[in-house]
Amino acid sequence: MSDYFSLTVQDPRCVISHSILAGIESGAIPSFYKVLSLAYCLRVTDEQILEWYGIDMASVRPVLRQRAANRDRFAGAPHYIPPHEHFPFRWPSHPAPSKTELYDVTANDIPTTQQPRFRYARIGAHDDGMMDMLPTGCIVQIDTHQRQVASFPWRTIWHRPIFLVWHTYGHACRWCQQVGADLLLIAHPASHFPVLRFRAPRDANIVGRVVRAWSDHEQTVIEFPPHNGNHFAQGEQC
């Protein structure tokens, strides 16, 4: 017995009633489950049925393979591996400042094992330079032991390190690139923020790498994927 026929018996989504058949004959587009049933009943392949509706699987299949490959490449992004950890401190009652600023957390709030390695910052209400990666108003955790800018084959944009940088005009969380003595601060390509160039360390210093972010105290933390390789050594600086 065909798997298609078995499916039509066990899954009501595959049942083709007289009214559904009449609709298909009048031009209605059937669901994929109905396509399987039609293929079985008419003794043709499902691809032949799809061709009736202008879908050429020979052309579509490479696109589907590419989408699957992209999904696998983004498997390391935080949206696919959200850790089950909420904001560990009291969420601020006041609104976010207009610009990105360091967020003061008392020493008693930070686990002893994390002192003084981690600092925190709040993304400004008008600072959408990293778009949905670091939403405005979110609080980020900064690893001050990771301060070296390095280039390596990032799997996705989520894997490229984001740094908190103190510069002449304040603070900013950006991707960074070292060009000689100049430090380039690079915003998300979808944002309206330009690339900023500073002389380091005279006009800009890296505070550390962004490792976590909370957009709300009730949401799970966004944890950025760790880098591949030994590009960051504890205590190294630009």
C-alpha positions as CSV (number, residue, x, y, z in Angstrom):
1,M,0.0,0.0,0.0
2,S,1.4,3.4,-0.9
3,D,2.6,5.8,1.8
4,Y,0.5,8.5,0.2
5,F,-2.7,6.4,0.5
6,S,-1.8,5.5,4.2
7,L,-1.3,9.2,4.8
8,T,-4.6,10.1,3.3
9,V,-6.3,7.7,5.6
10,Q,-4.5,8.7,8.8
11,D,-4.2,12.5,8.3
12,P,-7.4,14.5,7.7
13,R,-5.4,17.2,5.9
14,C,-4.9,14.8,3.0
15,V,-8.6,14.0,2.5
16,I,-10.1,15.4,-0.7
17,S,-13.9,15.8,-0.3
18,H,-16.3,16.5,-3.2
19,S,-16.4,20.2,-2.3
20,I,-12.6,20.5,-2.2
21,L,-12.3,18.6,-5.5
22,A,-14.9,21.0,-7.0
23,G,-12.8,23.9,-5.8
24,I,-9.6,22.6,-7.3
25,E,-11.4,22.1,-10.6
26,S,-12.5,25.7,-10.4
27,G,-9.0,26.9,-9.9
28,A,-8.4,26.8,-6.1
29,I,-4.8,26.0,-5.1
30,P,-4.6,22.8,-3.0
31,S,-2.4,22.4,0.1
32,F,0.7,20.2,-0.2
33,Y,-1.2,17.4,1.6
34,K,-3.9,17.6,-1.0
35,V,-1.2,17.5,-3.7
36,L,0.1,14.2,-2.3
37,S,-3.4,12.7,-2.4
38,L,-4.0,13.9,-5.9
39,A,-0.6,12.4,-7.0
40,Y,-1.6,9.1,-5.5
41,C,-5.1,9.1,-7.0
42,L,-4.1,10.1,-10.4
43,R,-1.0,7.9,-10.4
44,V,1.4,10.7,-11.2
45,T,4.2,12.3,-9.2
46,D,3.8,15.2,-6.8
47,E,6.2,17.2,-9.0
48,Q,3.9,16.7,-12.0
49,I,1.0,18.1,-9.9
50,L,3.1,21.1,-8.9
51,E,4.0,21.8,-12.6
52,W,0.3,22.3,-13.2
53,Y,0.5,25.3,-10.9
54,G,3.7,26.7,-12.5
55,I,6.1,25.3,-9.9
56,D,9.2,23.8,-11.6
57,M,10.9,21.7,-8.9
58,A,14.0,21.5,-11.0
59,S,14.4,25.2,-10.6
60,V,13.1,25.4,-7.0
61,R,15.1,22.6,-5.5
62,P,18.5,24.5,-5.7
63,V,16.9,27.5,-3.9
64,L,15.6,25.2,-1.2
65,R,19.0,23.6,-0.8
66,Q,20.6,27.1,-0.4
67,R,18.0,28.1,2.2
68,A,18.8,24.9,4.1
69,A,22.5,25.7,3.9
70,N,21.9,29.3,5.2
71,R,19.8,27.9,8.1
72,D,22.7,25.6,9.0
73,R,25.2,28.5,8.8
74,F,23.0,30.5,11.2
75,A,22.7,27.7,13.6
76,G,25.1,29.4,15.9
77,A,23.1,32.6,16.1
78,P,21.6,33.4,19.5
79,H,18.1,33.2,18.3
80,Y,18.6,29.5,17.7
81,I,20.3,28.8,21.1
82,P,18.7,31.1,23.7
83,P,20.1,30.3,27.1
84,H,17.6,29.9,29.9
85,E,18.8,32.8,32.0
86,H,17.1,36.0,32.9
87,F,18.5,39.4,33.8
88,P,20.3,38.8,37.1
89,F,19.8,42.3,38.6
90,R,17.0,44.7,39.2
91,W,15.9,46.1,35.9
92,P,16.2,49.9,35.9
93,S,12.9,51.8,36.4
94,H,14.1,54.9,34.5
95,P,14.0,55.0,30.7
96,A,17.2,54.4,28.7
97,P,19.4,57.4,28.1
98,S,19.6,58.9,24.7
99,K,23.2,57.8,24.2
100,T,24.8,54.5,25.1
101,E,26.3,54.7,28.7
102,L,28.0,52.4,31.2
103,Y,25.4,50.9,33.5
104,D,26.4,51.0,37.2
105,V,25.9,47.7,39.0
106,T,27.0,47.5,42.7
107,A,29.7,45.0,43.5
108,N,27.2,43.1,45.7
109,D,25.1,42.3,42.6
110,I,27.9,40.8,40.7
111,P,29.0,37.2,41.5
112,T,32.5,37.2,43.1
113,T,33.8,35.0,40.2
114,Q,32.9,37.7,37.7
115,Q,34.6,40.6,39.5
116,P,36.1,42.7,38.1
117,R,36.1,41.1,34.7
118,F,32.6,42.0,33.6
119,R,31.0,45.5,33.2
120,Y,27.6,46.5,31.9
121,A,26.3,49.2,29.6
122,R,22.9,50.3,28.4
123,I,22.3,51.0,24.7
124,G,20.9,54.5,24.2
125,A,17.4,55.1,23.1
126,H,18.7,56.8,20.0
127,D,21.5,54.4,19.3
128,D,20.2,51.8,16.9
129,G,23.6,51.3,15.3
130,M,23.5,47.6,15.8
131,M,19.8,47.2,14.9
132,D,18.1,44.1,16.3
133,M,21.4,42.6,17.4
134,L,21.5,45.2,20.3
135,P,18.1,46.8,20.5
136,T,17.8,50.3,21.9
137,G,17.4,50.3,25.7
138,C,18.9,46.9,26.2
139,I,21.6,46.1,28.7
140,V,24.8,44.4,27.6
141,Q,27.4,42.5,29.5
142,I,31.0,43.4,28.6
143,D,33.9,41.0,29.0
144,T,36.9,43.3,29.8
145,H,39.4,40.5,29.2
146,Q,38.5,40.4,25.5
147,R,39.8,43.7,24.0
148,Q,41.9,42.6,21.1
149,V,40.6,43.3,17.6
150,A,41.3,40.4,15.2
151,S,40.0,39.2,11.9
152,F,39.0,35.6,11.3
153,P,36.4,33.8,9.2
154,W,33.2,34.7,10.9
155,R,30.4,32.1,10.3
156,T,27.7,34.8,10.5
157,I,27.4,38.5,11.5
158,W,26.4,37.2,15.0
159,H,29.9,35.6,15.3
160,R,31.7,38.8,14.5
161,P,32.8,40.3,17.9
162,I,31.0,43.5,19.0
163,F,33.0,45.8,21.3
164,L,32.0,48.5,23.7
165,V,34.3,51.4,22.8
166,W,34.9,54.6,24.8
167,H,35.6,57.5,22.4
168,T,35.7,61.2,22.2
169,Y,31.9,61.5,22.0
170,G,30.9,58.9,24.6
171,H,30.4,55.1,24.3
172,A,29.3,52.9,21.4
173,C,28.9,49.2,20.8
174,R,30.1,48.4,17.4
175,W,32.1,46.0,15.3
176,C,35.7,47.2,15.1
177,Q,38.6,47.1,12.7
178,Q,42.2,48.1,13.4
179,V,43.9,50.0,10.6
180,G,47.4,51.0,11.7
181,A,46.9,53.3,14.7
182,D,43.3,54.0,13.7
183,L,40.3,52.2,15.2
184,L,37.3,52.0,12.9
185,L,33.8,51.6,14.5
186,I,31.5,49.9,12.1
187,A,27.7,49.9,12.6
188,H,25.2,47.4,11.3
189,P,24.9,47.8,7.5
190,A,21.1,48.3,7.8
191,S,21.5,51.3,10.2
192,H,22.0,54.9,9.3
193,F,25.2,55.3,11.4
194,P,28.4,56.0,9.5
195,V,31.8,54.3,10.1
196,L,33.7,56.3,12.8
197,R,37.4,56.5,12.8
198,F,39.5,57.3,15.9
199,R,43.1,57.4,16.7
200,A,43.7,54.8,19.4
201,P,44.4,55.0,22.2
202,R,44.4,58.8,22.1
203,D,40.8,59.2,21.1
204,A,39.3,55.8,21.6
205,N,39.7,52.7,23.8
206,I,38.0,49.3,23.8
207,V,36.4,48.5,27.1
208,G,35.6,44.9,26.2
209,R,33.6,42.6,24.0
210,V,29.8,42.3,24.2
211,V,29.0,38.7,25.3
212,R,25.4,39.0,26.5
213,A,22.4,41.3,26.0
214,W,19.0,41.7,27.7
215,S,16.3,43.7,25.9
216,D,13.8,43.1,28.8
217,H,14.1,41.7,32.3
218,E,11.5,39.1,31.5
219,Q,13.2,37.8,28.4
220,T,16.0,35.3,28.1
221,V,19.5,36.6,27.5
222,I,20.9,36.9,24.1
223,E,24.3,35.2,24.3
224,F,26.6,35.8,21.4
225,P,28.4,32.8,20.0
226,P,32.0,32.3,21.2
227,H,34.7,33.0,18.7
228,N,36.6,30.2,16.9
229,G,40.3,30.1,17.5
230,N,42.6,31.8,20.0
231,H,42.1,35.3,18.8
232,F,41.3,36.6,22.3
233,A,43.7,36.0,25.1
234,Q,42.9,37.2,28.6
235,G,44.4,40.6,29.4
236,E,45.3,41.4,25.8
237,Q,44.6,44.9,24.6
238,C,44.6,46.9,21.4
